Amino acid sequence: MEITALRKRGWSISAIARHVGHDRKTVKAYLNGERQPGVRQKTTVDPFDQFEPYVRQRFTDDPHVWATVLFVEVAELGFERSYPTFTRALRARDLRPHCEACASSKGRAHVDIDHPPGEEIQWDWLELGDTPWGTKLYVLVGALSHSGKFRAWCSDSDDQAHLIVGIHEILSRLGGTPKRWRVDRMATVIVPGSARVQRSFVPVAKHYGAGVDPCPPRHGNRKGVVEATIKFITQRWWRTARIDSLEAAQVSLDDFSVNVGDLRRRHGTTSTVAELAATEQLLGLPPVAYPADVTVTRKVADNALVSVWGNHYSTPPGLVGTDVGVRWRFGSDTLDIVSPAGSLVVSHRVAPRGAHRTVRLPEHTAALEKVVLGEFNSDRPCPTKPNRPPSDAALAIAAEIVGDQAAASPVIDLAVYQRVIEGGEAS
């Protein structure tokens, strides 16, 4: 303000510089608007400059991508500064696009609930419709309320049988079960419109020795641990996951849960999720899984195979193109394929999930070969250079067409060709 006022009074730049005790070039830069008060001029190159175009493009592709995800990506590209430096650059350059819908959302009042170690696990489904392989993906998420440690199970259905399978798979990955299971009012566990546990689910909870606690109506934040975990999985894993099948999704998600999820810092503490989870005393699991009966529908391919959980199982060739049922009792080493009418077609030994094995019975192989070979034609192809002049029948038809003219044989008049040629040259 002072140098501007002195300049308006007619002072020279040199006189102003001597008066304020600064260099002439500094005074001139302020007067010309090249510098601003309180903003120091950079003396080094900002290391974020070379990564800014990539970050801008990522925000153009996905305005809601998390900064933690972008930080991992730019770190792999060579960004060597810390995460706070990265986020400070995002804010200073205002790189994230504005979203009016998200900006207008408002939070709700909440209170932190104390969760003793080993006391509770929260369950919920994550439904993903836009998958690379074209079918809907259901992810069952189980998160320990005290530590926040989670594991997840990928499924192609969210019915009760697949829920039971997912619960056992997740508890096996966690190494045990807490005393209480917290669920929202999913119809496969809780009777709709009440707080009663479904009669078909009661034996499941008894089998694992756990109690079931439904969330209060319209209080989804009561299971905020699993809700935050689902948001974390969606933004940090699913949004950038490179997968092409349900089986690949499971492998990727297991790796993400251990190498990323367990290394998070638990909110409000200096401990990681894995460190807090080590203090949770979980109940042991029963020696065998609950025998849930899983049923899925599959279409028989042209090679008389049915695709189930990353493997292929054979059927008689007569079922090609039809929808068949696949029945499997969880924990059993066999699965049954039934016809559309419900009758048993064949039983197979179950291959490990995602093993990409083809299980084909010898009789199915022989039957398929018989069908395929029966469709082959061993006749020689039609000859391409025969001499077949017009037959008598053709000549008779030709005689009817030309009337009185003789039609015993075609007559080629070269004069006609000569006239055509001469007419073409004239034109």
Secondary structure, DSSP 4 states (H G I P E B T S, - for coil): -HHHHHHHTT--HHHHHHHHT--HHHHHHHHTTSS-TT-PPP-S--TTGGGHHHHHHHHHH-TT--HHHHHHHHHHHT--S-HHHHHHHHHHTT-SPP-HHHHT-------PPP--TTSEEEEEEEEE---TTSS-EEEEEEEETTT--EEEEEES--SHHHHHHHHHHHHHHHTSB-SEEEE---TTTB-TTSSPBPTTTHHHHHHHT-EEEEPPTT-GGGGHHHHHHHHHIIIIIGGG---SSHHHHHHHHHHHHHHTGGGSBPTTSSSBHHHHHTT--PBPPPSS----EEEEEEE--TTSEEEETTEEEE--GGGTTSEEEEEEETT-SEEEEE-TTS-EEEEEEPPPTT---EE--HHHHHHHHHHHHHT---SPPPPSS---PPPHHHHHHHHHHHTTS--SS----HHHHHHHHHHHHH-
